[in-house]
Amino acid sequence: MKFLKPLLSLPVAACALQAVAETKQPNILLFMVDDMGWQDTSVPFTDSITANNRKYLTPNMERLAAKGMKFTSAYACAISSPSRCSMITGANASRHRVTNWTLHRDRTTDGKSDLTTPPDWNYNGISMVPGINNTYVGPSFVENLRRAGYHTIHCGKAHLGAIDTPGENPIHFGFETNITGSAAGGLATYLSEQNYGHKADGTPVSPFAIEGLEKYWGTGTFATEALTQEAIAALEKAKKYNQPWFLYMAHYAVHVPIDRDMRFYQKHIDRGLDPREAAYASLVEGMDKSLGDLLDWIDANGEADNTIVIFMSDNGGYSASNDWRAGELHTQNAPLRGGKGSLLEGGIREPMIVSWPGHTAPASKCDNYLIIEDFFPSILDMAGVEYTDSVDGVSFVPMIEGTANPSQGRALVWNYPNNWGMNGPAINMNCAIRKDNWKMIYSYETGEKQLYNLDKDPFEHNNLAAKDKKTLSRMSAELGRLLRERGAQRPTLKATGLPAPWPDEI
């Protein structure tokens, strides 16, 4: 009988192997674009295709949307660093206080204002260890993935901590591989002919020179393509490890400078775009090709059924609504108002697509809202990774699976008590709240309030602040309460030397 026992155990063993196969942790590709507006794509995020959608050719975004779910009300912060810090830590910007873009240690990046002085915000960024002033110390969802057995790869722009702080290097947050990630929030140039911002002897011409791409210098390889090739090489290595992988593909595209990607530029001239628009459209198409190359690699390696792909942008695109550098404008967020730096919808609502095999219905759409700090719990939930960190983010997995709507009754908060440094009254010293269909924006500088019903007025043309005092008061009270609870900061009024009033004090 002792020889019979293994035979009787075969069905049990087979079931166990099947259970292991069914619970295999998915690979995850988080594809983040820099400064991409809601309309900078041929994929419509409204009910119909717009004139701006027709400007751009993004067939691989279309491909991803056809197999996954579009989120039409996905929000980020108005500026890069706050969004990326919220994504990594799960903390709202009002809590982590990295409320403007970071670069040099112990130096702010704020522009000047005649009316206000910014608070002493966390201009050194985020970190997982204490010891650096003006730094938010918090968790990292990437470190949680690494501890759960994931091989973690960062490729592209980091912009999480200032130069000479722990947060400048993505390795600090749990990435095992870092390709070019640094304190820089942009790039000097996309052109290999200019060594991506280095002199011939290797000296960087600015803090925005891209490091780590020396083998591509002078080869004619656009930076977007070089990063894609490096990411694919990292995936080729990763597949040998017998681990699930997480790739954060964080492109510098489509951030300024608007260098022409000559693989696509002439096509857009021939389509009738003017040279400025064609240059920007070539950046967008180069980004889209990168997405397609990564999707092709996933397919070719038999991982399509076990890979989650998340597409997102970190803030709105540059826009005429920013009212700055009129000769250099290259994109519009219309029909949304505003752009990068603004708390109007054009500055904070982003193109987002999720493909999760077996969970997202093909060509589906979700109109419920979410915000960038929700990526922390959502990605860990999708990976099946438990965590004990306390975060502001809320998992959007129930939205994908149709089991609940966590946005219902939830207040989203933005706090931007800073001056980005560009001209225009719409982009400085504001805070905002969205709850259900209502959204309110409050100016710390002037005390002005804007109130919109996004269900009836999604493009914010009809300010109801003077007409609906009851809703305005309710929104002001909730925003003021949440800002205080999270330890948010506010600027100082130069006229009085006192902190600007909270929104519920006006």
C-alpha positions in Angstrom: 0.0 0.0 0.0 2.9 2.4 0.5 3.3 2.5 -3.3 -0.4 3.4 -3.7 -0.2 6.6 -1.7 1.7 8.7 -4.3 -0.8 7.6 -7.0 -3.7 8.6 -4.9 -2.0 12.0 -4.3 -1.7 12.8 -8.0 -5.0 14.5 -8.4 -4.3 16.6 -5.3 -0.9 17.5 -6.7 -2.4 18.4 -10.0 -4.9 20.7 -8.3 -2.2 22.3 -6.3 -0.2 23.0 -9.5 -3.3 24.4 -11.1 -3.9 26.7 -8.1 -0.3 27.9 -8.3 -0.7 28.7 -12.1 -4.0 30.5 -11.4 -2.5 32.6 -8.7 0.7 33.5 -10.6 1.5 37.2 -9.9 1.0 39.4 -13.0 3.7 41.4 -14.6 2.9 45.1 -14.5 3.8 47.9 -17.0 3.1 51.4 -15.7 3.5 53.7 -18.7 3.7 57.3 -17.6 3.9 60.2 -20.1 5.1 63.7 -19.1 2.9 66.7 -19.6 0.4 64.9 -21.9 -2.9 66.6 -22.2 -6.3 64.9 -22.1 -6.7 65.5 -25.9 -3.1 64.8 -27.1 -4.2 61.5 -28.6 -6.4 59.9 -31.2 -8.2 58.1 -28.4 -11.2 60.2 -27.4 -11.9 60.6 -23.7 -15.1 62.5 -24.5 -18.3 61.0 -26.0 -17.1 62.0 -29.5 -13.8 62.5 -31.4 -12.7 66.1 -31.2 -10.6 68.2 -33.6 -7.7 67.9 -31.3 -8.0 64.1 -31.3 -7.7 64.2 -35.1 -4.3 66.0 -34.9 -2.6 63.1 -33.3 -1.8 59.5 -34.4 -1.7 57.1 -31.5 -2.6 53.7 -32.9 -1.1 51.9 -29.9 -3.1 53.8 -27.4 -6.1 52.8 -29.5 -4.9 49.2 -29.4 -4.6 49.4 -25.6 -8.0 51.0 -25.2 -9.6 48.3 -27.5 -8.5 45.6 -25.0 -8.9 47.5 -21.8 -10.8 50.2 -19.9 -10.6 54.0 -20.5 -11.0 56.2 -17.4 -12.5 59.5 -18.4 -12.1 61.3 -15.1 -8.6 60.3 -14.0 -6.8 63.1 -12.1 -3.3 64.0 -11.2 -1.7 67.1 -9.7 -1.1 70.2 -11.8 2.7 69.8 -11.7 5.0 66.8 -12.1 6.8 66.3 -8.8 3.6 66.4 -6.7 1.9 63.8 -8.9 4.9 61.4 -8.9 5.4 61.8 -5.2 1.7 61.0 -4.6 1.9 58.0 -6.8 4.9 56.5 -5.1 3.8 57.2 -1.5 0.0 57.1 -1.8 -0.1 60.4 0.0 -2.1 63.4 -1.2 0.0 66.5 -2.0 -1.7 68.4 0.8 -0.1 65.8 3.2 3.4 65.2 1.6 3.8 69.0 0.9 5.9 68.5 -2.3 3.6 71.0 -3.9 5.8 72.4 -6.6 8.6 71.0 -8.8 11.9 70.0 -7.2 15.5 70.2 -8.4 18.3 71.6 -6.3 18.7 70.7 -2.6 17.5 73.3 -0.2 16.3 75.6 -3.0 12.8 76.4 -4.0 11.6 76.7 -7.6 8.8 79.2 -6.9 8.2 82.2 -9.1 7.7 85.7 -7.6 4.3 87.1 -6.7 3.4 90.6 -5.6 0.7 89.3 -3.4 1.9 86.2 -1.6 5.0 84.3 -0.3 4.9 80.6 -0.7 5.1 78.4 2.5 8.3 76.5 3.4 7.2 73.4 1.4 9.1 70.1 0.9 11.3 71.3 -1.9 13.7 68.4 -1.2 11.1 65.9 -2.3 10.3 62.5 -0.7 12.4 59.8 1.0 11.9 56.5 2.8 14.3 57.5 5.5 14.5 60.6 7.8 17.5 63.0 8.0 16.9 65.6 5.3 15.0 68.8 6.0 12.0 69.7 3.9 11.4 66.1 2.9 8.3 63.9 3.2 9.2 60.5 4.7 6.7 57.9 3.5 6.3 54.4 2.1 6.8 53.2 -1.5 4.5 50.8 -3.3 7.5 49.7 -5.4 9.3 48.6 -2.3 6.2 46.6 -1.4 6.3 44.9 -4.8 10.0 44.2 -4.4 9.6 42.5 -1.0 6.8 40.4 -2.5 9.1 39.0 -5.1 8.8 41.4 -8.0 11.8 42.4 -10.1 11.4 46.2 -10.3 12.7 48.4 -13.2 12.7 52.2 -13.5 13.3 53.7 -17.0 13.2 57.4 -17.7 12.2 60.4 -15.6 12.1 60.1 -11.8 11.7 63.6 -10.3 11.0 62.4 -6.8 13.8 64.1 -4.8 16.3 67.0 -5.1 19.9 66.6 -6.2 22.0 65.1 -3.4 19.1 63.7 -1.4 18.2 60.0 -1.1 15.1 60.5 -3.2 17.0 61.6 -6.3 17.7 57.9 -7.1 14.8 55.6 -7.8 16.8 52.7 -6.3 16.0 54.3 -3.0 12.3 53.5 -3.5 12.7 49.8 -4.2 13.7 49.8 -7.9 16.4 47.2 -8.5 17.2 48.6 -11.9 17.4 52.4 -12.7 17.8 53.6 -16.3 18.4 57.4 -16.4 16.2 58.3 -13.4 17.5 61.3 -11.5 16.4 64.6 -9.8 15.8 66.2 -13.2 12.2 67.0 -14.1 12.8 67.4 -17.8 15.5 67.0 -20.4 17.9 69.3 -22.1 17.2 67.8 -25.5 15.9 64.6 -27.1 18.6 64.7 -29.7 21.5 62.3 -29.7 23.3 64.7 -32.0 23.6 66.9 -29.0 24.5 64.0 -26.7 21.2 64.4 -24.9 22.6 67.6 -23.3 26.3 66.9 -22.9 29.4 68.4 -24.3 31.7 66.2 -26.4 33.9 65.6 -23.3 30.8 64.4 -21.3 30.2 67.5 -19.3 26.5 68.1 -18.8 25.3 71.5 -20.1 22.6 71.7 -17.5 20.9 69.6 -14.7 18.5 68.3 -17.3 21.1 66.4 -19.3 20.1 62.7 -19.6 22.6 60.4 -18.0 23.2 56.8 -18.9 22.6 56.9 -22.6 26.2 57.5 -23.7 26.2 54.6 -26.2 23.5 56.3 -28.2 25.4 59.7 -28.5 25.7 60.8 -32.1 23.7 57.8 -33.5 20.6 59.7 -34.5 18.5 57.9 -31.9 15.8 60.0 -30.5 15.7 59.9 -26.6 12.3 58.3 -26.6 13.6 55.5 -28.8 16.8 55.1 -26.7 14.8 54.7 -23.5 12.5 52.1 -25.2 15.5 50.1 -26.3 16.9 50.2 -22.8 13.6 49.2 -21.3 13.3 46.2 -23.6 16.8 45.1 -22.8 15.9 45.3 -19.1 12.8 43.1 -19.8 15.0 40.6 -21.7 17.1 40.3 -18.6 14.1 40.1 -16.3 12.5 37.2 -18.1 15.5 35.0 -17.1 14.9 35.7 -13.4 11.7 33.6 -13.0 10.0 36.5 -11.2 7.1 38.7 -12.0 8.3 42.1 -13.1 7.2 45.7 -12.7 8.4 48.2 -15.3 7.8 51.9 -14.6 8.3 53.3 -18.1 8.4 57.0 -17.3 9.0 58.9 -20.5 10.4 62.4 -20.7 8.1 62.8 -23.7 6.1 64.9 -24.3 7.8 67.6 -22.1 9.6 70.5 -23.7 11.8 71.1 -25.6 9.7 70.3 -28.6 12.4 68.7 -30.7 11.3 67.2 -33.9 11.2 63.4 -34.0 12.2 63.0 -37.6 10.8 59.5 -37.9 7.3 61.1 -37.8 7.7 64.9 -38.4 7.3 65.0 -42.2 4.2 62.8 -42.0 2.5 65.5 -39.9 3.6 68.3 -42.2 2.1 66.4 -45.0 -1.1 66.0 -43.1 -1.4 69.8 -43.0 -0.1 70.6 -39.5 2.0 73.7 -39.1 5.7 73.1 -38.2 5.1 73.7 -34.5 2.1 71.4 -34.3 3.9 68.8 -36.4 6.9 68.8 -34.1 4.6 68.2 -31.1 2.6 65.5 -32.9 5.9 63.8 -33.7 6.8 63.7 -30.0 3.3 62.2 -29.3 3.7 59.6 -32.0 7.2 58.6 -30.9 5.8 58.0 -27.4 3.0 55.9 -28.9 5.5 53.8 -30.8 7.3 53.1 -27.6 4.0 51.8 -26.1 3.5 49.6 -29.1 7.1 48.3 -29.0 6.6 47.2 -25.3 3.2 45.7 -26.1 4.8 43.8 -29.0 7.5 42.5 -26.7 4.9 41.3 -24.2 3.0 39.5 -26.9 6.1 38.0 -28.5 7.2 36.6 -25.1 3.9 35.0 -24.3 3.1 37.3 -21.4 0.1 39.1 -22.8 -2.4 37.2 -20.7 -0.4 37.8 -17.5 0.6 41.4 -17.8 -1.3 44.5 -16.5 -0.7 47.7 -18.5 -1.5 51.1 -17.0 -1.2 54.2 -19.1 -1.3 57.7 -17.5 0.1 61.2 -17.7 1.4 63.2 -14.7 -0.3 66.5 -15.4 -2.1 68.4 -18.2 -0.4 69.7 -21.3 0.9 73.1 -22.0 -2.0 75.2 -23.2 -3.0 78.7 -24.5 -4.9 78.9 -21.2 -1.6 79.0 -19.4 -1.2 82.5 -21.0 2.6 82.2 -21.3 5.2 82.0 -24.0 2.6 82.5 -26.7 5.1 81.8 -29.4 5.9 78.4 -28.1 2.4 77.0 -27.5 2.0 73.6 -29.1 -1.0 71.9 -27.7 -4.5 72.5 -26.4 -6.6 70.7 -23.8 -9.9 71.8 -25.3 -12.7 71.3 -24.6 -11.2 71.4 -21.1 -10.1 74.8 -19.8 -6.6 75.4 -18.4 -3.4 73.5 -18.8 -0.3 72.5 -16.8 -0.1 74.3 -13.5 -3.9 75.0 -13.4 -6.5 73.4 -11.2 -9.0 73.8 -13.9 -9.8 70.4 -15.5 -7.2 70.9 -18.3 -4.4 71.0 -15.8 -5.3 67.9 -13.8 -7.5 65.5 -15.8 -5.4 63.0 -17.7 -5.7 60.2 -20.3 -5.7 56.9 -18.5 -6.2 53.4 -19.8 -5.9 50.1 -17.9 -5.6 46.6 -19.5 -5.9 43.8 -17.0 -6.5 40.5 -18.7 -9.5 38.7 -17.2 -10.7 41.8 -15.4 -11.0 44.7 -17.8 -13.7 44.3 -20.4 -12.5 45.0 -23.9 -13.2 48.6 -25.1 -14.9 49.5 -21.8 -15.1 52.9 -20.2 -15.3 54.2 -16.6 -16.6 57.7 -15.9 -16.0 57.5 -12.1 -13.2 59.7 -10.8 -9.9 58.7 -9.2 -6.6 60.5 -8.4 -2.9 59.8 -8.7 -2.4 58.6 -5.1 -4.9 55.8 -5.8 -2.2 54.0 -7.9 -0.4 52.9 -4.7 -3.2 50.7 -3.3 -4.6 49.8 -6.7 -1.3 48.4 -8.1 -0.7 46.4 -4.9 -4.2 45.1 -5.0 -3.9 44.0 -8.6 -0.6 42.3 -7.8 -2.1 40.5 -4.8 0.4 42.1 -2.5 -0.7 42.9 1.1 0.4 46.1 2.7 0.0 47.9 6.1 0.9 51.4 5.0 -1.6 54.1 5.8 -2.3 56.0 2.6 -4.7 58.6 1.2 -5.2 56.7 -2.0 -8.2 54.4 -2.5 -8.0 51.3 -4.7 -9.8 51.6 -8.1 -10.0 47.9 -8.5 -13.7 47.8 -7.6 -14.3 50.2 -10.5 -12.6 47.8 -12.9 -14.5 44.8 -11.6 -17.8 46.7 -11.4 -18.3 45.7 -7.7 -18.4 49.2 -6.2 -17.9 52.9 -6.9 -15.4 54.2 -4.3 -15.6 57.7 -5.8 -19.2 58.1 -4.8 -19.2 60.6 -1.9 -15.4 60.9 -1.9 -13.7 64.2 -1.8 -10.6 64.7 -4.0 -8.3 67.5 -2.8 -5.6 69.5 -4.6 -3.3 72.0 -2.8 -1.0 74.2 -4.8 0.1 77.1 -2.5 2.9 77.9 -4.9 3.8 80.0 -7.9 4.9 77.8 -10.8 6.9 80.6 -12.2 4.8 81.2 -15.3 2.5 84.1 -16.0 -1.3 83.8 -15.8 -3.8 84.2 -12.9 -5.2 80.7 -13.3 -2.0 78.8 -12.3 -0.9 80.3 -9.0 -1.6 79.8 -5.3 -4.8 77.7 -5.5 -6.5 74.8 -3.8 -9.5 72.8 -5.0 -11.9 70.1 -4.1 -14.1 67.7 -6.1 -16.9 65.8 -4.5 -19.4 63.9 -6.6 -20.5 66.3 -9.4 -19.3 69.4 -7.7 -15.9 71.1 -7.9 -14.7 74.3 -6.2 -11.4 76.2 -6.8 -10.2 78.7 -4.2 -7.5 81.3 -4.7 -5.3 81.9 -1.7 -4.1 85.2 -3.3 -7.4 86.9 -4.0 -10.0 84.9 -2.1 -11.9 84.2 -5.3 -13.9 81.0 -5.6 -15.1 79.1 -8.6 -17.9 76.5 -8.3 -18.8 74.2 -11.1 -21.3 71.4 -11.6 -19.3 69.0 -13.7 -22.3 66.8 -14.5 -24.0 69.7 -16.3 -20.9 71.8 -17.1 -17.9 69.4 -17.6 -15.8 72.1 -19.2 -16.2 74.7 -16.5 -17.8 77.5 -18.4 -20.5 78.5 -15.8 -19.1 79.6 -12.4 -22.0 79.1 -9.9 -20.2 80.6 -6.9 -22.5 83.7 -6.8 -25.6 81.7 -7.5 -25.4 78.7 -5.2 -24.1 79.9 -1.9 -25.3 76.8 0.0 -23.2 74.4 -2.1 -20.3 76.9 -2.1 -20.3 77.0 1.7 -20.5 73.2 2.0 -17.6 72.7 -0.4 -15.6 75.4 1.3 -16.1 73.8 4.8 -15.1 70.4 3.6 -12.0 71.6 1.8 -10.9 73.7 4.8 -11.4 70.7 7.1 -9.5 68.3 4.9 -6.6 70.7 4.4 -6.2 71.2 8.1 -6.5 67.5 8.9 -3.7 66.7 6.5 -1.4 69.4 7.7 -1.6 71.3 4.5 0.3 74.6 4.0 -0.9 77.9 2.7 1.0 81.0 1.5 1.4 84.3 3.4 -0.2 87.5 2.3 2.4 90.2 1.8 -0.1 92.9 2.6 -0.8 91.6 6.2 2.1 89.3 6.9 -0.5 86.7 7.9 -1.3 83.3 6.4 -3.9 83.4 3.7 -7.3 82.5 5.0 -8.5 78.9 4.6 -11.3 78.5 2.1 -13.9 78.3 4.9 -12.7 81.5 6.4 -13.8 83.6 3.4 
